[in-house]
Amino acid sequence: MEPPYLLDFGKVYIDQPPAYLSDKMLIGNWLAECRELFGTDWPEVQALLNALRGMGIHYVDPKPANIRFAGK
């Protein structure tokens, strides 16, 4: 298995995203916060989140303490 690794899998929703994720303003703020937290790693995190969603897993707690990258 190759990085990135999810270290904390406690805040997930299976098959359906939580209802609050339908709020466009909340999503916009959340994405801006994620981009700021991850900086240049954000595209890789975004790809990871998209891959999880493709499997029906909605991970709602992406932060640097929860995701480990190769060499970091």
C-alpha positions as CSV (number, residue, x, y, z in Angstrom):
1,M,0.0,0.0,0.0
2,E,1.3,3.4,-0.9
3,P,0.8,6.8,0.9
4,P,-1.2,8.8,1.6
5,Y,-2.5,6.8,4.6
6,L,-5.6,7.7,6.6
7,L,-4.6,7.5,10.3
8,D,-8.0,8.4,11.7
9,F,-11.1,6.8,10.1
10,G,-13.6,7.8,12.9
11,K,-15.5,10.4,10.9
12,V,-16.9,8.6,7.9
13,Y,-20.3,8.1,6.4
14,I,-21.0,5.0,4.4
15,D,-23.0,5.2,1.1
16,Q,-24.6,8.6,1.9
17,P,-22.8,11.8,2.7
18,P,-24.1,13.6,5.8
19,A,-27.0,16.0,5.1
20,Y,-25.0,19.1,6.1
21,L,-22.7,18.6,3.1
22,S,-25.5,19.8,0.9
23,D,-25.0,23.3,2.2
24,K,-23.0,25.0,-0.6
25,M,-21.6,27.8,1.7
26,L,-20.4,25.3,4.2
27,I,-18.8,23.2,1.5
28,G,-17.0,26.3,0.1
29,N,-15.7,27.2,3.5
30,W,-14.6,23.7,4.2
31,L,-12.8,23.4,0.9
32,A,-11.0,26.7,1.5
33,E,-9.9,25.5,4.9
34,C,-8.7,22.2,3.5
35,R,-6.7,24.0,0.8
36,E,-5.1,26.2,3.5
37,L,-4.3,23.3,5.8
38,F,-2.7,21.0,3.2
39,G,-1.2,23.6,0.9
40,T,0.6,21.9,-2.0
41,D,-0.5,18.5,-0.8
42,W,-4.2,19.4,-1.3
43,P,-4.5,17.9,-4.8
44,E,-3.3,14.6,-3.5
45,V,-5.8,14.8,-0.5
46,Q,-8.6,15.7,-2.9
47,A,-7.8,12.7,-5.1
48,L,-7.8,10.5,-2.0
49,L,-11.2,11.9,-0.9
50,N,-12.6,11.4,-4.4
51,A,-11.3,7.8,-4.5
52,L,-13.0,7.1,-1.2
53,R,-16.3,8.6,-2.4
54,G,-16.1,6.4,-5.4
55,M,-16.2,3.5,-3.0
56,G,-19.2,4.9,-1.0
57,I,-17.0,6.3,1.8
58,H,-17.5,9.9,2.7
59,Y,-14.6,11.0,4.9
60,V,-15.3,14.3,6.6
61,D,-12.3,14.9,8.8
62,P,-9.3,15.5,6.5
63,K,-6.6,17.3,8.4
64,P,-2.8,16.9,8.5
65,A,-2.9,15.0,11.8
66,N,-5.2,12.4,10.1
67,I,-3.4,11.9,6.8
68,R,0.2,10.8,6.4
69,F,2.2,11.3,3.2
70,A,5.3,9.6,1.9
71,G,8.4,11.1,3.5
72,K,6.5,13.4,5.9
